[in-house]
Amino acid sequence: MVKTDSAKVLIFSEHDYRTPRRANFHPIADALVRRGHDVTFVSIRYSLLSLIKGDSRRFIHANRPEVYNGVECYLWRTIVHPFNPKNLPISPALTLPLYWIYARLRNEFIDKAIRSAAIIIVESGLGAILLPRARALNGSAKLIYYASDNLETIGAHPIVQRSLEQCGPIVDHVCIPSRKMAARFHWAGAHVYFVPHGVNPADFVQVRESPYAKPLNAVSAGSALFDPDFFLHAAPAFPDVEFHVIGSGTTMNYSPNVRVYGEMAFKETLPFLANATFGIAPYRMAAGADTVCDTSMKLMQYDYLGIPAVCPNFVVGNSPNRFGYIPGNRASIEAAINAALAARGHIKPHGRFLSWDDVASRVLDPELFPDTRLSSLS
């Protein structure tokens, strides 16, 4: 791990550090704290609209700072927040003014945090429209854009992509967790670096008692691009397998051998992962989702644990531990599950992932590491 002097680091994300749901910026923030940095984590895209939709952050006190696990946290709640009405019968052009207004809304805490930061990291999503504000308020901070996802994959409004592409002159560098993303960042020139997600080995050291009552168990954890139809096909075809669906954010009339759980803290999911017969990553296809083969943390965790994984063909990638299917195709789903069942016990854990401390080092100073270089942006 590269040692750096302590600095004030400001993170903008659509996640909140305090929620049970654990995304990649949670362990990155933890690693930055371990390095001695003063970390402020600002959660955005939260408003009365979020409360109506049942946002998982609704139980957190908004618009006031709180120190949690050594991280200063702030949930920025506004009356409304910008949104892309892609599933509504209205034109995206009608919501354009919300983006202009949001980027300029006054907030004393946020502006003070921007001015005092030495390093500002903005995660993909709505935060992209705050990049010009960050640079205008702080001309000397290292300004980093971290592309956890393609904007089109997460359904961002086209104005967010256009705004991002105008930020080449003000952003110091861009970090991408998949080389397949590179072609989308021509606007950043040579300042694009490959920084994959990591794994914290300590999370997986202790042997955990199995939470399962039956011998054959499959687990899916998370809600990103979740495709519930997979279980409508898979569960009836494999009555001897108990399917455990954690934190999907959906409810359906599944077969009796499907158990649905609410959102769990990451450590609570580990006994389910470590003792599963096979893992499932039931992603649905979306624009730019070809990068999920590299960015899916659940698939990385299955690989790390040596658990066979069932996932759509488009996210199999180069991993021999993953067994692909065609979404919606019952025969291919059955074939993938049968292949995963046959592979159990024959897959070696994959331990060649970066630690989150390694990831944090590369996010801050990617030019210091040869493995972050991209030979081209094609």
N, C-alpha and C positions, 0 to 999 in steps of 0.2 A: 504494500500500500504506500503510495506516494504521500509524504508528509507535507502539509502546507500550514502556513500561519493561520491562526484563528481569524475567521471573517464572519460578517453578518450575511446570511444567505436567506433570500426571500423566494418562496415557492408559490406559484399560482397554479391551482388545479381545480377540476370539477369534483374531485373527491374531497372528503374531509378526513384529516388524520385520525380523528377520534372515533369514527364509525367502526363496527366490527368488520365490515367489508374491507379487505386488504388488497390494494392495487400496488403497482410497482413503486409509486412514490412514497409509500409508507416505509419500506425498508431502505430506500434511498435517504429519506429524512433521518432515519435512525443511524445510518452509517455516517451521515454528515455530523450528527451530534457526537458520535464516538470520535470523530476526527477533531473535536473541540470547537466546531463552528456554532454560532448563535443562529438557530434556525427559526424562521417564521413561516408558517404554512397557512396560506389564505385560500379558502374554499369559495368558489364563485358559482354563478349560474344557479342562484337560489332565490326564490321569491314566494309570493302568495300562490303563484301557479304551481310551485313545487309542493306546497302543502296540500293543495287540492289533489295532486297526483300521488300523494303518499310517499314522498321522498324520504329515504332512510335517514336523512339529516334532520328531520323535523323534531327530534327529541333533543337537539343540541341548542343551547342558548346562542342566538345570533347577535351579530354586531357588538360583540364585546370580546376582548382577548382573554385567553385562558391558557395556562401552561400545562401541558399534558405530556408525560414521559420526556420531559426536557425540551419539548417543542412548543413554541408559542403559536397557538391556533386561533384562527379568526374566520368565522363563517359570515360572509357578506350577504345579508338579505336585503333585497330591494322590493319595491311594490310589485313590479313585474320584471321579467328578464327576457332578453331576446330569444326567439325560437324560430325554427324552420318549420313552417306549416305543411310539410311534405305529405302528411296523411289527412290534411284538412282541405275542404273545398274552397280554399282561398289562395291567391297568388303569393309566392314568396316576396314579391316586391312590396306588398302591403306591410310586411314586418321589418323592412329595411330601416326605417327611422329608429326602431328600438335599438339597433346596433350602434348607430351614431350617438344616441343619447346615453346608452350604457357605458360606452367607452369614456364618456366625459362626466359621469355622475360624480359628485363630490363625496369624498369619504376621507376624513381627516386621518384615521388610523392607517388606511392603505397608502395614502400619499406620503405620510411620514415614514412608513416602512420602506417605500420605494426610495425616498431620498437618502435614507441611512444605510441602504444595503450596498455591500461590495460586490455581491453576486446575485443576479436575479434569474431564476429558472421558470420558464413559462411552459406548462404542459399543453399538448395539443387539445383543441377544443375552443370554447369561447375565449379563453385567455389570449388567443392569438391577436384579438383586436385591442388588447391592452399593451401590446409591445410598444407602439408609438408613445403611449402615455408614459410608460416606464422610462424610455429613453429621453423624453422631453424633461422629465423631472430629475433624472440622474444621468448625466452625460458621461460619467466615469465608471459606472458599474459594468462588470462583465455581464452581458445580456445573452442568455442561452435559451434556445427553443428546443424542447424535448418532445419529439414526435412519438408518443406512445402508440398512436393510431393514425392512420390516414383520415383526414377530415371527412372524406366522402363515405368512409366505412361507418363512422359514427353519426352520419346524417347531419353534418354541420351545414348551415346555410351557405350558399355559394359566396356571399360577401365575406365570410370568414377566410375562405381560401384566397380570394382576391386581395384582402387586406394583408394576409400573411406574405403573399408573393411580392408585396411592395416593401417588405422589411429587410431586404438584403443589405442595404447600406447601414442599418442600425443594429443588426444582430451580430454578435461576435462569432458564434458558431451554432450549428444545428446538430443534435444527436438523434440518430435513427436506430431502432432495435432490429431492423431487418434491412439487408442490402437491397431487397426488392423495392424498398421505398425510394431509393436514391434518385430515380428518374424524375420524381415529383419535386425535387429540390434544386433544380437548375438555377433558380433565382438566388440561391445562397453561394453559388460558385464553388470554390475549393474549401469552403468552411463547413462542409458536411462530414460527419464522422459516424462510423458504425460502432454503437455501444449496445450490445445485447442485454437482455434482462439477466438477473442473477438468481442465485439460490443461497439461502443461509443454512449451511450444513448443520449448525447447532440445533435447528428446528427439528431435524430428523434423526438425531442421535439416540434419544431415549426410546426404548421399545414400549409401545403403547398397547394396552389391553384392547382387544377387538370389541367394537360396539355391536357386532353382528350376531344374530341368533341362528342364522342359516349358513350352510357351507359355501354357497355360491352367491357372491355379492358384487354388484357393479355400482360405481359412484360417479356422479356428476356434480361439480361445485361451481357456482357462478352463474351470472345472468347475461353476459355479453353475447350478443347474436344468438341467444338461446332458441333452439328449435324444438318445441314440445312434441311435434309430430313424430319425432324419432321414437319416443316411448310408446306412442299409440301403435306403432308397428312392432317394436322390439319386445315389449313386455308380454303380450299374448303369445308370441312365438317361443318364449323361453320361460315357462311357468316355474321352473326350478331355480331361476335366478331372481334374487330380490334386488330391485333397482332403487337406489337411494339418490334423490334429487335435492341438492342443498342450495338454497339461496337463489333459485331461478327467477323469482319474482312473478311466477305464473301459477295458476291453479287450473287443473282440468280434471275431467272424470277419467282417471287412469285405471288400469287393471289393478286388482287387489295386491299384486306383487310389486307395486310402485309405492315407495314411501317418500313423502314430500316434507322437507324441513324448511324452516325460515332461514333468514340470514344468520350466519354463525361467524364468530371470531375465527381468524385463520387457524389458531392453535387448536380450536375445537374441531376443525375439519380433519386435522392430521391423523387421528386414529381411523377415520373412515378411509382416508387415502392409503395409509400404510398397510391396512389389512384387507383391502379390496382384491377381489379376484381379477378384475380389470377396471380400468377407468374409461369414462366416456367424455368426449368433447363434442356435444351435439350442436355444432355451429350451423347457422343458416347462411346461405350465400348472400353477400352484399358487395357493393362496389368496392374494389380495393382489398377485398378480404383474402386475397392470395398471400398476403404477408402474415396472416394468422399462424401459419405453420412455424414461423420464427418467433412470434410475439406472444403466443398463448402460454401463460404461466402455468395453467393446469396441465398442459401437455408436457411442459418442462418438468413439472413435479412428478408426473407419471414416469417419464424417462429416468429421472434421478432415482426413483424408488425401484425401478425395474419392474414396473407394472405394465402389461400390455394395454394399449389404448385403442378404442374404437372412435373413429372420427370421419368426417366427410373426406372424399378423395382429395379435395383441393387444399386440405391442411395436413396431409400425410408428410409432405416434404421428403427429406432423405432419411428419415428415421425408420429403421427396420422394426421398431417396437410398436408402430402404429398400423392399424388395419382399417383401410378405407372403405367407404360405402357411398352410394349415390343417394342423396337426400330424397326421401319419399318413395324409394324403391325397396319394397319389403324383402325381396330376394337378396339384394346386395347387403342390406342391413343384417340379415340372418347369416350370410356368408362371413361378414366381418366379425360378428360376435363368435361364430364357431371357430374362426381362425384365432381370435384372442383367447378363447377358452383352451384351445390346443397349445397355445404358446405359454400359458402360465407355468411358472417354474423354470422356464428355459431362457428368460431374458435377464441379462446382467444389468445391474444399475449403472446409469451413465453419470459419472462424477466429474465430467470435464466442463462444468459450468463455472462462470465467474462467481465469486462471492459478491454480495451487495456492497461491501467495502471496495472491491475492485471496480464495480460499476460506478460508485460515487466518485472515485478518483478519475475515471475516464470522462464522466459527465463534466466535471470541473475543468480538466486539463487534457482533453483528448489528444492534442498534438504531441504529448509526451509518450504515447503508446503506439508502437508500430501496428498493432492489430486493429486499430481504429481506422486505418487508412482505406480509402476507396480508390481503386485504380481508375475508375471512370464513373460517370453518372448516367450511364446508359442502361 
